[in-house]
Amino acid sequence: MTIHKWDKTNIPDLSGKVILVTGGNIGLGYESVKAFAEKGAEVILASRSDKRGEEAKTKILETAPDSIISVMKLDMADLYCIKSFSDEFKKKYDRLDVLLNNAGIMIPPYFRTKDGFEGQMGTNHLGHFALTGHLMDLLKRTKGARVVNVSSNAHKAGRMDFDNLLFEDGEGYKPMKAYGRSKLSNLLFTYELQRRFESDDTDAIAVAAHPGFSDTNLVRYIDKKIYYKIFSPLISLMAQSAAMGALPQIRAAVDPGVKGGEYYGPSGRGEMKGYPVKVSSNGVSHDIETASKLWEVSEELTGVRILNR
């Protein structure tokens, strides 16, 4: 039966499940951690800052004191940190039911990660590609595991350019151009991961989601610009809450009816607001040749190999 207004009341009992949420201390990640914990899951709140992670955990415990939440430090812009985190995670846990690759940044000025990658591609795609690879043995060991990647409507403006994928030395860099590319990469990765799960006969699925137009901390890079200050009251009225914006990724992570390779977003006009439903991504995101090339390049850049055919 189709549920037209899927919300947190539709989340099944998650007792015994282990769920990892990157960027879980704020915005969509925080709302996801809270929702999972309230339904009995053991949730690992991964945050770049231990302090902010613990603050988020404390806030959730105030309203859901029985929640099982562990805070672990994770910087998605640092491959060494991602490897160290993964090693520590596998020492503590023998299963991983859901890997929610939520952390991300949006339209910052050009910068490079610690590994020399353009910031948005390095954080939004390559970091999560590496994390997924490092945790793959745990995912394969967990029956019915899910990998959920968070994309954006901005993927429709994304263009892949493998001759200058990372805008070397800032060449051709425009914040939204780079953001769109990173969000398109999230989808290319998701669909290719699902194909490899199927060819490898792995009992796991890869799913994607996007939050529509939601009021989150992603706008922190533009909130000082004059046009943002002028239009911020209107933007606030147009945007939905982070709690609503998180519903697509929450549904993708735990709804028993979700299938591998699906994409979830808001039901409203332009997928900007509304309850989560299955949506469609653009044609480029489904291009197998492009996805295969991105996979190959991602392995080369991160040094992490995943489910090779």
N, C-alpha and C positions, 0 to 999 in steps of 0.2 A: 504494500500500500504506500502511495506517495504521501509524504508529509510536507505540506505546503509552508508550514511555519516551524521548521526544525530549530529548536533552541536547546538550552542546557538541560531542560527536563527530559529530553530524548536521549541523553547520554546513558548508556547502560552501566551496570555495576562494573567497576574497574578493579575490584579487589584482586590482588595477586599480580596485577600488571605493573611493569616497570616502564616508565616513560621519561625520555630525555628531551628537554626543551632548551634550545640555544637562545640566548638573549631573553632569558625568562624573568628578568627582574623588572621589566617595564613594558608598557603598551600591549601589543598583541600577545607577546610571550607571557607576560604576567597574567593576563586574563586566561590564557590556555593552562598555565600551571595551576591556577586557582580552580578552574573547572575540573581538571583531571583529579586533583587532590580531593576535592569535595566528593567525588564519586569513588574514592577508595584506592586510587592508584598510588604507587610509590613513585614520586616525581623527583627527578634530578633537575634542579634549577641551575642551568649553566649561565654564568655571568662573567663579563670581563672584569668586574669589580666584586671582590668578596663582600665588601661593606654594603654595596647596593643590593647584592643578592640576599644577604642576611636581613636587610631592612624589608625587602619584599616578602621574604618568608615570614617574618614576624607579623607583618600586616595581614597576611592570609590566615595565620594561626589565630588572630584575634576573632575572626568570624567562623573559622573552621578548625577548632583546636585539636581535632583528631587527625588532621592531615599529616601525611608522611612525606616530608620534603627535605631533600638534602641539597645543599649549595656546593657547587664545585666551580672553580675558576677556569674560564675558557675564553681565550682571545681568538676570534675567528680570522684575524688578520696576521696570525703568527703560526706557521706550520710546525715549529718546534713545540709550541704550547699545545697545539692540537694533538700531536703525537703523544706528548706527556700526559695530557688529559685522558686520552684513549687508553693508554697503558694502565693508568690508575683506575679508570672506570672498570676495565675488565678484571682487575683484582678484586673489586668490590661487588660486582654483579655477574651472575651467570646466565642472564637473559636480558633481552631488550625488545619489548613489545612494540614500542613506537619511538622512532627517531624523528622529532619535529625540528627540521632545519629552518628555524624562524628568524634568527638574528640577521640584521642587515642594516645598511646605511643608504642614504638617498641624497643625491646631487650635492656632494661636498666639493670644495675646490680640489684641483688635481693634487694627489699625493700618492706615495708608494707605501705598500705594506712593508713589514720587516724583511720580507723575502723578495722585495723589488717589484711586486705586482701593482698595477693600477688599483687604487683603493677599493672601488666598488666591485670590480670583477674579482679581486682578491678576497674580499670579505663575503660578498653575496653568493658567489659561485665556487671559486677554487677552495676556499676554506671548508665549505660544506661537502664538496667532493672528497676532499682529503679525510674529513671526519667520518663520512659514510664508509669510505674504504677501510679505515682503521678499525671500524666497528663491525665490518661485514661478517666476520666469523661468528660474532655474537648474534647478529640478526638472522643468519642462516640457521643457527642453533635453536632459535625461538619460533615455534610453530605459529604461522599467521602473522609474522612481524610486518610492520609498515614503516616505510620511509616517506615522510611528507615534506615536500619542498614548497616554500612560500614564494610565489611569483607576484605579478602585478599586471594591471591593465596596460602599463607602460611597455610590456613585452611587445605590443603591437607596433611600436615605433622602433624596436630594436633591430639592428642590422649587424650580422656577423662579418667581420673582416679579419681573416686569419693572417693577412700580411701585416696587420698592425692591431692585433687583438687587444693589447694592453696599452695602447696609446703611448708608446715609448717616448720618454722625455716630454710628455704632454702633447705630442704631435696630434693634432686633430681633436684634442680633448674638449668636449662640451659636457657639463655635468649630466644633463638629461639624456644625451646620446649614450654615455657610458652606463647610466642607470638602466636604460631600455635594453642595452646589450646584456647586462648582467641578469636581468629578469627573463629575457628570452633564453639565456643559458640555463636558468633554473628549470624551464620547461623542457628544453632539449635533453637535459640530464635526466629528468623524471621519466620521460617516455623511453629513452634508451635504457635506463636502469630497469624499467618494467620489461622491455624486450629481453634483456639479459637474464632477469629472474626467470622468465618463461623458458628460455633456451637452456638454462642451467638447471631447470626443474627445481628451483628454490621455492619453498613454501613461504613466500613473502610478496608484498606488493609495493609499488611506488605510486604515489598519488601527489597531486599538486593542488594548491589553493591560492586565492588572492583575497584581500580584505576590502576591495572597492575603495571608496574615498572615506577614510577613517581618521579620526582625530588621535594621532599618535605622535611620538617624539621624533618621527622621521623628518618632520619639517624644521628641525632645529637649525639646519644650515641656511634656511631662507627667512627665518622669523625676524631677522634684523634688517632685511631689505625693505626699502620704502614701500614698494608695491604690496608686500605682504602686510605691512602695518596698516595700509589703507583698506585692504580688502579682508583683513583677518576676521572682522565681525561676520561678514557674509560667508566666509569659508567655514566658520564655526557653525553657522546655521545649516550649511549644506552637508557637512561631514557627519557621519554616524559615529557613535561612541566606539572606543576601543573594544568594549565588551561585545558589541554587535559585529565589529570588523573581524574579531577573532573566531566567530562562529564557523566560517568556511573551513579554516584549518583544523578546528576542533572536530567538526563533522568528518573531514577527510581522515582524521586520525583514529576515530573510534566508532563511527557508524557501521554496524555489521553489514549493511547493504552496499557499502562502497566497494568498487572493483578497481583493480590495478589499471593504471593509465588514465584514470578519470581526473577531472579538474573541477574544483568547486569555487564558487564566488557568490556574491549577493544577487538576489533575484530581481532587484529593481531595474529601472531604465538605465541602460548603459552599464549595468552591473556596478553601479556606484554605491547603492545602499540596499538593505533588505536582508531577508533571511537566506541562509545558504542553500544553493541548488547546484546541480551539475551544469557546468557551462562549457563553452568551446574556446579553444585558443586558435591563433592564426595558423595559416598553412605552413609557414616557415618552421614553426615549433615542432611540426610533425615530419619534417624532412629527414629521412633516415641518413642520407649521406652527410648532411651538415652535423647531425647529432654524433655520428661516428667520428667525424673529424674533431669535433669539440672534445669528445671523450679521449681521443688519442693525445691531443694537445694538453688536456688537463692532466693526464697521467705523466706526461713529460715534465710539465711545470711543477707538479707537486711531488713527483717521485712515488706516487701511490697507485698501485694497479688494482683494478676491481673487476672481478668476474670476466676475465678475458675469454674470448671465444676460441 
